[in-house]
């Protein structure tokens, strides 16, 4: 896969300043090579682990990251972008599209594959529907966790900020999702914003 990517990037006139088989090695190279953008190829069964690792190593805070995937599960591109990724693309993109995406991400723009756009936008019905009262309010701690989730922090970072265990963070997240009627972290943040639970 990396060889194919290198060939694709070379064809599109992009200079590859470093490469690695894992994020651990990439993180060690970053200070030396200082790339304009980081391209990460991810397999379909590692999506959550990839995001957690990118957040934990603070790579998403330091560098524009474009994630290239074989396929995406519903809601995952939105979660990746909310975590701080600058782009989520399917690996069927052309050399020209890939170069354009990397250049856009390097300048601060967000890039998504056309097939993912509709999933990222709220439906017209959702925009026009009135905000329903929550059946059960969030506790002060759950509101703190939701606020940190909205800042793009992973479970480990949230646990560190609040001096609680990761298990407790997961427990709070499960409770938040249940109370808000959300299926993903991103949806929970969206609902939280609509209900005025999150400070922007």
Secondary structure, 3 states (H helix, E strand, C coil): CHHHHHHHHHHCCCCCCCCCCCHHHHHHHHHHHCCCCEEEEECHHHHHHHHHHHHHCCHHHHCCEEEEECCCCCCHHHHHHHHCCCEEEECCCCHHHHHHHHHHHHCCCCEECHHHHHHHCCCHHHHHCCCCCCCCCCCHHHHHHHHHHHCCCCHHHHHHHHCCCHHHHHHHHHHHHHHHCCCCHHHHHHHHHHCCCCCC
